[in-house]
Amino acid sequence: METTVFIFKINGTFGQWSSIFDSNEAKKRHDEYEIKPLYRGVSKQDAKKVIVIHQHPPGAIEKFLEANGDWIATHDVDLASFEQTVWNE
């Protein structure tokens, strides 16, 4: 398993974004790629900066982003701001 940490900017509020991230639709899309969200939060210093931590099989995040990038972009996510690090157990 791998753990991926994403830090990115959102254009709306954290509440708006997190309601989509926590939705049944997002859960279904994550489940399709065996992605388990572990944590999501918003920076205390910058209300537009979000962190998301997922655990998943190797390669699953890349496949998920390729298949769902357009859907993610419709949720006020600034895709150009994505910072990604991958961690192994």
PDB file as gemmi writes it, atoms N, CA and C in Angstrom:
CRYST1    1.000    1.000    1.000  90.00  90.00  90.00 P 1                      
ATOM      1  N   MET A   1       0.842  -1.193   0.000  1.00  0.00           N  
ATOM      2  CA  MET A   1       0.000   0.000   0.000  1.00  0.00           C  
ATOM      3  C   MET A   1       0.877   1.242   0.000  1.00  0.00           C  
ATOM      4  N   GLU A   2       0.339   2.293  -0.581  1.00  0.00           N  
ATOM      5  CA  GLU A   2       0.988   3.594  -0.583  1.00  0.00           C  
ATOM      6  C   GLU A   2       0.077   4.598   0.117  1.00  0.00           C  
ATOM      7  N   THR A   3       0.681   5.644   0.624  1.00  0.00           N  
ATOM      8  CA  THR A   3      -0.060   6.761   1.195  1.00  0.00           C  
ATOM      9  C   THR A   3       0.320   7.999   0.403  1.00  0.00           C  
ATOM     10  N   THR A   4      -0.676   8.689  -0.118  1.00  0.00           N  
ATOM     11  CA  THR A   4      -0.442   9.891  -0.907  1.00  0.00           C  
ATOM     12  C   THR A   4      -0.978  11.101  -0.161  1.00  0.00           C  
ATOM     13  N   VAL A   5      -0.157  12.146  -0.126  1.00  0.00           N  
ATOM     14  CA  VAL A   5      -0.538  13.415   0.492  1.00  0.00           C  
ATOM     15  C   VAL A   5      -0.668  14.445  -0.622  1.00  0.00           C  
ATOM     16  N   PHE A   6      -1.828  15.061  -0.705  1.00  0.00           N  
ATOM     17  CA  PHE A   6      -2.076  16.144  -1.658  1.00  0.00           C  
ATOM     18  C   PHE A   6      -2.276  17.433  -0.887  1.00  0.00           C  
ATOM     19  N   ILE A   7      -1.674  18.494  -1.362  1.00  0.00           N  
ATOM     20  CA  ILE A   7      -1.948  19.839  -0.868  1.00  0.00           C  
ATOM     21  C   ILE A   7      -2.317  20.660  -2.097  1.00  0.00           C  
ATOM     22  N   PHE A   8      -3.429  21.380  -2.002  1.00  0.00           N  
ATOM     23  CA  PHE A   8      -3.904  22.151  -3.153  1.00  0.00           C  
ATOM     24  C   PHE A   8      -4.791  23.289  -2.694  1.00  0.00           C  
ATOM     25  N   LYS A   9      -5.097  24.155  -3.624  1.00  0.00           N  
ATOM     26  CA  LYS A   9      -5.964  25.305  -3.364  1.00  0.00           C  
ATOM     27  C   LYS A   9      -7.376  25.018  -3.876  1.00  0.00           C  
ATOM     28  N   ILE A  10      -8.339  25.614  -3.193  1.00  0.00           N  
ATOM     29  CA  ILE A  10      -9.732  25.562  -3.634  1.00  0.00           C  
ATOM     30  C   ILE A  10     -10.189  26.999  -3.878  1.00  0.00           C  
ATOM     31  N   ASN A  11     -11.174  27.151  -4.738  1.00  0.00           N  
ATOM     32  CA  ASN A  11     -11.691  28.479  -5.058  1.00  0.00           C  
ATOM     33  C   ASN A  11     -12.900  28.842  -4.211  1.00  0.00           C  
ATOM     34  N   GLY A  12     -13.618  27.838  -3.696  1.00  0.00           N  
ATOM     35  CA  GLY A  12     -14.769  28.078  -2.841  1.00  0.00           C  
ATOM     36  C   GLY A  12     -14.377  27.955  -1.379  1.00  0.00           C  
ATOM     37  N   THR A  13     -15.346  27.616  -0.542  1.00  0.00           N  
ATOM     38  CA  THR A  13     -15.076  27.427   0.881  1.00  0.00           C  
ATOM     39  C   THR A  13     -14.738  25.961   1.160  1.00  0.00           C  
ATOM     40  N   PHE A  14     -14.068  25.734   2.279  1.00  0.00           N  
ATOM     41  CA  PHE A  14     -13.754  24.366   2.674  1.00  0.00           C  
ATOM     42  C   PHE A  14     -15.040  23.569   2.910  1.00  0.00           C  
ATOM     43  N   GLY A  15     -16.041  24.198   3.491  1.00  0.00           N  
ATOM     44  CA  GLY A  15     -17.318  23.513   3.721  1.00  0.00           C  
ATOM     45  C   GLY A  15     -17.955  23.032   2.438  1.00  0.00           C  
ATOM     46  N   GLN A  16     -17.931  23.868   1.408  1.00  0.00           N  
ATOM     47  CA  GLN A  16     -18.480  23.467   0.104  1.00  0.00           C  
ATOM     48  C   GLN A  16     -17.685  22.303  -0.474  1.00  0.00           C  
ATOM     49  N   TRP A  17     -16.354  22.444  -0.443  1.00  0.00           N  
ATOM     50  CA  TRP A  17     -15.508  21.402  -1.011  1.00  0.00           C  
ATOM     51  C   TRP A  17     -15.652  20.090  -0.237  1.00  0.00           C  
ATOM     52  N   SER A  18     -15.611  20.147   1.101  1.00  0.00           N  
ATOM     53  CA  SER A  18     -15.655  18.919   1.898  1.00  0.00           C  
ATOM     54  C   SER A  18     -16.991  18.196   1.777  1.00  0.00           C  
ATOM     55  N   SER A  19     -18.079  18.936   1.548  1.00  0.00           N  
ATOM     56  CA  SER A  19     -19.368  18.251   1.368  1.00  0.00           C  
ATOM     57  C   SER A  19     -19.350  17.393   0.101  1.00  0.00           C  
ATOM     58  N   ILE A  20     -18.635  17.826  -0.919  1.00  0.00           N  
ATOM     59  CA  ILE A  20     -18.493  17.022  -2.134  1.00  0.00           C  
ATOM     60  C   ILE A  20     -17.536  15.856  -1.875  1.00  0.00           C  
ATOM     61  N   PHE A  21     -16.402  16.142  -1.224  1.00  0.00           N  
ATOM     62  CA  PHE A  21     -15.412  15.101  -0.937  1.00  0.00           C  
ATOM     63  C   PHE A  21     -16.008  13.982  -0.076  1.00  0.00           C  
ATOM     64  N   ASP A  22     -16.892  14.339   0.841  1.00  0.00           N  
ATOM     65  CA  ASP A  22     -17.511  13.373   1.749  1.00  0.00           C  
ATOM     66  C   ASP A  22     -18.777  12.727   1.182  1.00  0.00           C  
ATOM     67  N   SER A  23     -19.147  13.063  -0.039  1.00  0.00           N  
ATOM     68  CA  SER A  23     -20.407  12.586  -0.614  1.00  0.00           C  
ATOM     69  C   SER A  23     -20.355  11.104  -0.978  1.00  0.00           C  
ATOM     70  N   ASN A  24     -21.525  10.526  -1.160  1.00  0.00           N  
ATOM     71  CA  ASN A  24     -21.621   9.136  -1.610  1.00  0.00           C  
ATOM     72  C   ASN A  24     -21.009   8.956  -2.991  1.00  0.00           C  
ATOM     73  N   GLU A  25     -21.153   9.966  -3.857  1.00  0.00           N  
ATOM     74  CA  GLU A  25     -20.567   9.898  -5.200  1.00  0.00           C  
ATOM     75  C   GLU A  25     -19.045   9.794  -5.112  1.00  0.00           C  
ATOM     76  N   ALA A  26     -18.419  10.604  -4.265  1.00  0.00           N  
ATOM     77  CA  ALA A  26     -16.959  10.547  -4.102  1.00  0.00           C  
ATOM     78  C   ALA A  26     -16.544   9.203  -3.514  1.00  0.00           C  
ATOM     79  N   LYS A  27     -17.306   8.701  -2.543  1.00  0.00           N  
ATOM     80  CA  LYS A  27     -16.982   7.406  -1.943  1.00  0.00           C  
ATOM     81  C   LYS A  27     -17.016   6.303  -2.997  1.00  0.00           C  
ATOM     82  N   LYS A  28     -18.026   6.344  -3.844  1.00  0.00           N  
ATOM     83  CA  LYS A  28     -18.147   5.353  -4.915  1.00  0.00           C  
ATOM     84  C   LYS A  28     -16.942   5.420  -5.857  1.00  0.00           C  
ATOM     85  N   ARG A  29     -16.530   6.622  -6.213  1.00  0.00           N  
ATOM     86  CA  ARG A  29     -15.392   6.792  -7.114  1.00  0.00           C  
ATOM     87  C   ARG A  29     -14.092   6.339  -6.450  1.00  0.00           C  
ATOM     88  N   HIS A  30     -13.917   6.646  -5.166  1.00  0.00           N  
ATOM     89  CA  HIS A  30     -12.731   6.173  -4.439  1.00  0.00           C  
ATOM     90  C   HIS A  30     -12.723   4.644  -4.348  1.00  0.00           C  
ATOM     91  N   ASP A  31     -13.865   4.073  -4.000  1.00  0.00           N  
ATOM     92  CA  ASP A  31     -13.968   2.615  -3.846  1.00  0.00           C  
ATOM     93  C   ASP A  31     -13.602   1.877  -5.134  1.00  0.00           C  
ATOM     94  N   GLU A  32     -13.949   2.465  -6.263  1.00  0.00           N  
ATOM     95  CA  GLU A  32     -13.663   1.845  -7.563  1.00  0.00           C  
ATOM     96  C   GLU A  32     -12.157   1.609  -7.748  1.00  0.00           C  
ATOM     97  N   TYR A  33     -11.340   2.444  -7.121  1.00  0.00           N  
ATOM     98  CA  TYR A  33      -9.880   2.331  -7.247  1.00  0.00           C  
ATOM     99  C   TYR A  33      -9.213   1.886  -5.947  1.00  0.00           C  
ATOM    100  N   GLU A  34     -10.019   1.406  -4.998  1.00  0.00           N  
ATOM    101  CA  GLU A  34      -9.532   0.937  -3.695  1.00  0.00           C  
ATOM    102  C   GLU A  34      -8.759   2.030  -2.949  1.00  0.00           C  
ATOM    103  N   ILE A  35      -9.259   3.253  -3.046  1.00  0.00           N  
ATOM    104  CA  ILE A  35      -8.644   4.396  -2.378  1.00  0.00           C  
ATOM    105  C   ILE A  35      -9.392   4.662  -1.082  1.00  0.00           C  
ATOM    106  N   LYS A  36      -8.642   4.721   0.007  1.00  0.00           N  
ATOM    107  CA  LYS A  36      -9.232   4.976   1.316  1.00  0.00           C  
ATOM    108  C   LYS A  36      -8.789   6.358   1.805  1.00  0.00           C  
ATOM    109  N   PRO A  37      -9.710   7.337   1.831  1.00  0.00           N  
ATOM    110  CA  PRO A  37      -9.360   8.636   2.392  1.00  0.00           C  
ATOM    111  C   PRO A  37      -9.104   8.500   3.898  1.00  0.00           C  
ATOM    112  N   LEU A  38      -7.969   9.009   4.345  1.00  0.00           N  
ATOM    113  CA  LEU A  38      -7.610   8.938   5.760  1.00  0.00           C  
ATOM    114  C   LEU A  38      -7.850  10.255   6.492  1.00  0.00           C  
ATOM    115  N   TYR A  39      -7.647  11.363   5.784  1.00  0.00           N  
ATOM    116  CA  TYR A  39      -7.763  12.672   6.428  1.00  0.00           C  
ATOM    117  C   TYR A  39      -7.944  13.739   5.364  1.00  0.00           C  
ATOM    118  N   ARG A  40      -8.710  14.768   5.697  1.00  0.00           N  
ATOM    119  CA  ARG A  40      -8.793  15.978   4.895  1.00  0.00           C  
ATOM    120  C   ARG A  40      -8.974  17.126   5.855  1.00  0.00           C  
ATOM    121  N   GLY A  41      -8.285  18.243   5.558  1.00  0.00           N  
ATOM    122  CA  GLY A  41      -8.356  19.391   6.438  1.00  0.00           C  
ATOM    123  C   GLY A  41      -8.004  20.663   5.690  1.00  0.00           C  
ATOM    124  N   VAL A  42      -8.206  21.779   6.380  1.00  0.00           N  
ATOM    125  CA  VAL A  42      -7.937  23.088   5.795  1.00  0.00           C  
ATOM    126  C   VAL A  42      -6.893  23.797   6.646  1.00  0.00           C  
ATOM    127  N   SER A  43      -6.015  24.535   6.007  1.00  0.00           N  
ATOM    128  CA  SER A  43      -4.946  25.256   6.686  1.00  0.00           C  
ATOM    129  C   SER A  43      -5.519  26.339   7.606  1.00  0.00           C  
ATOM    130  N   LYS A  44      -4.943  26.473   8.787  1.00  0.00           N  
ATOM    131  CA  LYS A  44      -5.337  27.548   9.703  1.00  0.00           C  
ATOM    132  C   LYS A  44      -4.855  28.899   9.185  1.00  0.00           C  
ATOM    133  N   GLN A  45      -3.773  28.900   8.403  1.00  0.00           N  
ATOM    134  CA  GLN A  45      -3.208  30.143   7.896  1.00  0.00           C  
ATOM    135  C   GLN A  45      -3.825  30.592   6.571  1.00  0.00           C  
ATOM    136  N   ASP A  46      -4.409  29.652   5.814  1.00  0.00           N  
ATOM    137  CA  ASP A  46      -4.927  29.963   4.480  1.00  0.00           C  
ATOM    138  C   ASP A  46      -6.174  29.119   4.240  1.00  0.00           C  
ATOM    139  N   ALA A  47      -7.340  29.735   4.341  1.00  0.00           N  
ATOM    140  CA  ALA A  47      -8.620  29.014   4.217  1.00  0.00           C  
ATOM    141  C   ALA A  47      -8.865  28.441   2.827  1.00  0.00           C  
ATOM    142  N   LYS A  48      -7.988  28.737   1.881  1.00  0.00           N  
ATOM    143  CA  LYS A  48      -8.116  28.197   0.523  1.00  0.00           C  
ATOM    144  C   LYS A  48      -7.169  27.026   0.284  1.00  0.00           C  
ATOM    145  N   LYS A  49      -6.372  26.654   1.296  1.00  0.00           N  
ATOM    146  CA  LYS A  49      -5.376  25.588   1.148  1.00  0.00           C  
ATOM    147  C   LYS A  49      -5.863  24.335   1.882  1.00  0.00           C  
ATOM    148  N   VAL A  50      -5.904  23.213   1.152  1.00  0.00           N  
ATOM    149  CA  VAL A  50      -6.466  21.963   1.660  1.00  0.00           C  
ATOM    150  C   VAL A  50      -5.404  20.865   1.602  1.00  0.00           C  
ATOM    151  N   ILE A  51      -5.481  19.955   2.574  1.00  0.00           N  
ATOM    152  CA  ILE A  51      -4.648  18.755   2.558  1.00  0.00           C  
ATOM    153  C   ILE A  51      -5.575  17.536   2.540  1.00  0.00           C  
ATOM    154  N   VAL A  52      -5.187  16.543   1.751  1.00  0.00           N  
ATOM    155  CA  VAL A  52      -5.930  15.273   1.689  1.00  0.00           C  
ATOM    156  C   VAL A  52      -4.903  14.146   1.745  1.00  0.00           C  
ATOM    157  N   ILE A  53      -5.175  13.148   2.578  1.00  0.00           N  
ATOM    158  CA  ILE A  53      -4.302  11.982   2.688  1.00  0.00           C  
ATOM    159  C   ILE A  53      -5.122  10.745   2.359  1.00  0.00           C  
ATOM    160  N   HIS A  54      -4.615   9.961   1.397  1.00  0.00           N  
ATOM    161  CA  HIS A  54      -5.273   8.725   0.958  1.00  0.00           C  
ATOM    162  C   HIS A  54      -4.311   7.553   1.124  1.00  0.00           C  
ATOM    163  N   GLN A  55      -4.872   6.373   1.331  1.00  0.00           N  
ATOM    164  CA  GLN A  55      -4.106   5.128   1.269  1.00  0.00           C  
ATOM    165  C   GLN A  55      -4.692   4.303   0.140  1.00  0.00           C  
ATOM    166  N   HIS A  56      -3.804   3.617  -0.625  1.00  0.00           N  
ATOM    167  CA  HIS A  56      -4.270   2.950  -1.839  1.00  0.00           C  
ATOM    168  C   HIS A  56      -3.208   1.997  -2.374  1.00  0.00           C  
ATOM    169  N   PRO A  57      -3.601   1.086  -3.263  1.00  0.00           N  
ATOM    170  CA  PRO A  57      -2.625   0.228  -3.948  1.00  0.00           C  
ATOM    171  C   PRO A  57      -1.752   1.085  -4.866  1.00  0.00           C  
ATOM    172  N   PRO A  58      -0.530   0.648  -5.147  1.00  0.00           N  
ATOM    173  CA  PRO A  58       0.339   1.391  -6.061  1.00  0.00           C  
ATOM    174  C   PRO A  58      -0.339   1.639  -7.408  1.00  0.00           C  
ATOM    175  N   GLY A  59      -0.233   2.870  -7.902  1.00  0.00           N  
ATOM    176  CA  GLY A  59      -0.797   3.239  -9.191  1.00  0.00           C  
ATOM    177  C   GLY A  59      -2.255   3.641  -9.178  1.00  0.00           C  
ATOM    178  N   ALA A  60      -2.958   3.403  -8.090  1.00  0.00           N  
ATOM    179  CA  ALA A  60      -4.404   3.669  -8.056  1.00  0.00           C  
ATOM    180  C   ALA A  60      -4.719   5.164  -8.142  1.00  0.00           C  
ATOM    181  N   ILE A  61      -3.935   5.988  -7.488  1.00  0.00           N  
ATOM    182  CA  ILE A  61      -4.203   7.431  -7.503  1.00  0.00           C  
ATOM    183  C   ILE A  61      -4.060   7.984  -8.919  1.00  0.00           C  
ATOM    184  N   GLU A  62      -3.021   7.567  -9.616  1.00  0.00           N  
ATOM    185  CA  GLU A  62      -2.815   8.039 -10.976  1.00  0.00           C  
ATOM    186  C   GLU A  62      -3.993   7.654 -11.875  1.00  0.00           C  
ATOM    187  N   LYS A  63      -4.459   6.424 -11.745  1.00  0.00           N  
ATOM    188  CA  LYS A  63      -5.613   5.976 -12.530  1.00  0.00           C  
ATOM    189  C   LYS A  63      -6.867   6.756 -12.153  1.00  0.00           C  
ATOM    190  N   PHE A  64      -7.055   6.989 -10.860  1.00  0.00           N  
ATOM    191  CA  PHE A  64      -8.210   7.753 -10.376  1.00  0.00           C  
ATOM    192  C   PHE A  64      -8.192   9.175 -10.937  1.00  0.00           C  
ATOM    193  N   LEU A  65      -7.048   9.845 -10.854  1.00  0.00           N  
ATOM    194  CA  LEU A  65      -6.954  11.219 -11.340  1.00  0.00           C  
ATOM    195  C   LEU A  65      -7.166  11.301 -12.844  1.00  0.00           C  
ATOM    196  N   GLU A  66      -6.642  10.339 -13.573  1.00  0.00           N  
ATOM    197  CA  GLU A  66      -6.832  10.323 -15.024  1.00  0.00           C  
ATOM    198  C   GLU A  66      -8.306  10.169 -15.381  1.00  0.00           C  
ATOM    199  N   ALA A  67      -8.989   9.291 -14.675  1.00  0.00           N  
ATOM    200  CA  ALA A  67     -10.400   9.019 -14.970  1.00  0.00           C  
ATOM    201  C   ALA A  67     -11.338  10.093 -14.419  1.00  0.00           C  
ATOM    202  N   ASN A  68     -10.927  10.795 -13.356  1.00  0.00           N  
ATOM    203  CA  ASN A  68     -11.841  11.698 -12.652  1.00  0.00           C  
ATOM    204  C   ASN A  68     -11.381  13.155 -12.602  1.00  0.00           C  
ATOM    205  N   GLY A  69     -10.328  13.503 -13.329  1.00  0.00           N  
ATOM    206  CA  GLY A  69      -9.809  14.868 -13.296  1.00  0.00           C  
ATOM    207  C   GLY A  69     -10.837  15.921 -13.655  1.00  0.00           C  
ATOM    208  N   ASP A  70     -11.627  15.669 -14.680  1.00  0.00           N  
ATOM    209  CA  ASP A  70     -12.654  16.640 -15.083  1.00  0.00           C  
ATOM    210  C   ASP A  70     -13.706  16.800 -13.998  1.00  0.00           C  
ATOM    211  N   TRP A  71     -14.081  15.709 -13.361  1.00  0.00           N  
ATOM    212  CA  TRP A  71     -15.073  15.747 -12.281  1.00  0.00           C  
ATOM    213  C   TRP A  71     -14.505  16.533 -11.095  1.00  0.00           C  
ATOM    214  N   ILE A  72     -13.256  16.295 -10.745  1.00  0.00           N  
ATOM    215  CA  ILE A  72     -12.617  17.001  -9.632  1.00  0.00           C  
ATOM    216  C   ILE A  72     -12.561  18.501  -9.917  1.00  0.00           C  
ATOM    217  N   ALA A  73     -12.238  18.871 -11.140  1.00  0.00           N  
ATOM    218  CA  ALA A  73     -12.112  20.280 -11.509  1.00  0.00           C  
ATOM    219  C   ALA A  73     -13.430  21.037 -11.371  1.00  0.00           C  
ATOM    220  N   THR A  74     -14.554  20.350 -11.446  1.00  0.00           N  
ATOM    221  CA  THR A  74     -15.853  21.022 -11.317  1.00  0.00           C  
ATOM    222  C   THR A  74     -16.184  21.376  -9.868  1.00  0.00           C  
ATOM    223  N   HIS A  75     -15.320  21.015  -8.942  1.00  0.00           N  
ATOM    224  CA  HIS A  75     -15.586  21.254  -7.517  1.00  0.00           C  
ATOM    225  C   HIS A  75     -14.711  22.366  -6.947  1.00  0.00           C  
ATOM    226  N   ASP A  76     -14.434  23.370  -7.775  1.00  0.00           N  
ATOM    227  CA  ASP A  76     -13.645  24.529  -7.355  1.00  0.00           C  
ATOM    228  C   ASP A  76     -12.256  24.166  -6.849  1.00  0.00           C  
ATOM    229  N   VAL A  77     -11.676  23.125  -7.416  1.00  0.00           N  
ATOM    230  CA  VAL A  77     -10.308  22.721  -7.091  1.00  0.00           C  
ATOM    231  C   VAL A  77      -9.374  23.329  -8.129  1.00  0.00           C  
ATOM    232  N   ASP A  78      -8.307  23.960  -7.667  1.00  0.00           N  
ATOM    233  CA  ASP A  78      -7.297  24.523  -8.558  1.00  0.00           C  
ATOM    234  C   ASP A  78      -6.287  23.423  -8.879  1.00  0.00           C  
ATOM    235  N   LEU A  79      -6.515  22.717  -9.979  1.00  0.00           N  
ATOM    236  CA  LEU A  79      -5.668  21.574 -10.339  1.00  0.00           C  
ATOM    237  C   LEU A  79      -4.212  21.976 -10.555  1.00  0.00           C  
ATOM    238  N   ALA A  80      -3.970  23.196 -10.966  1.00  0.00           N  
ATOM    239  CA  ALA A  80      -2.595  23.656 -11.188  1.00  0.00           C  
ATOM    240  C   ALA A  80      -1.821  23.789  -9.877  1.00  0.00           C  
ATOM    241  N   SER A  81      -2.525  23.860  -8.760  1.00  0.00           N  
ATOM    242  CA  SER A  81      -1.859  24.039  -7.470  1.00  0.00           C  
ATOM    243  C   SER A  81      -1.500  22.720  -6.782  1.00  0.00           C  
ATOM    244  N   PHE A  82      -1.847  21.581  -7.387  1.00  0.00           N  
ATOM    245  CA  PHE A  82      -1.620  20.275  -6.758  1.00  0.00           C  
ATOM    246  C   PHE A  82      -0.147  20.052  -6.425  1.00  0.00           C  
ATOM    247  N   GLU A  83       0.108  19.711  -5.180  1.00  0.00           N  
ATOM    248  CA  GLU A  83       1.405  19.206  -4.741  1.00  0.00           C  
ATOM    249  C   GLU A  83       1.140  17.795  -4.232  1.00  0.00           C  
ATOM    250  N   GLN A  84       1.918  16.836  -4.668  1.00  0.00           N  
ATOM    251  CA  GLN A  84       1.695  15.438  -4.316  1.00  0.00           C  
ATOM    252  C   GLN A  84       2.980  14.799  -3.831  1.00  0.00           C  
ATOM    253  N   THR A  85       2.890  14.085  -2.700  1.00  0.00           N  
ATOM    254  CA  THR A  85       3.994  13.258  -2.242  1.00  0.00           C  
ATOM    255  C   THR A  85       3.439  11.867  -1.961  1.00  0.00           C  
ATOM    256  N   VAL A  86       4.269  10.852  -2.202  1.00  0.00           N  
ATOM    257  CA  VAL A  86       3.859   9.463  -2.007  1.00  0.00           C  
ATOM    258  C   VAL A  86       4.769   8.824  -0.973  1.00  0.00           C  
ATOM    259  N   TRP A  87       4.165   8.090  -0.063  1.00  0.00           N  
ATOM    260  CA  TRP A  87       4.876   7.469   1.056  1.00  0.00           C  
ATOM    261  C   TRP A  87       4.610   5.970   1.063  1.00  0.00           C  
ATOM    262  N   ASN A  88       5.641   5.178   1.330  1.00  0.00           N  
ATOM    263  CA  ASN A  88       5.515   3.722   1.412  1.00  0.00           C  
ATOM    264  C   ASN A  88       5.544   3.270   2.863  1.00  0.00           C  
ATOM    265  N   GLU A  89       4.902   2.135   3.105  1.00  0.00           N  
ATOM    266  CA  GLU A  89       4.923   1.549   4.451  1.00  0.00           C  
ATOM    267  C   GLU A  89       6.252   0.868   4.681  1.00  0.00           C  
TER     268      GLU A  89                                                      
END                                                                             
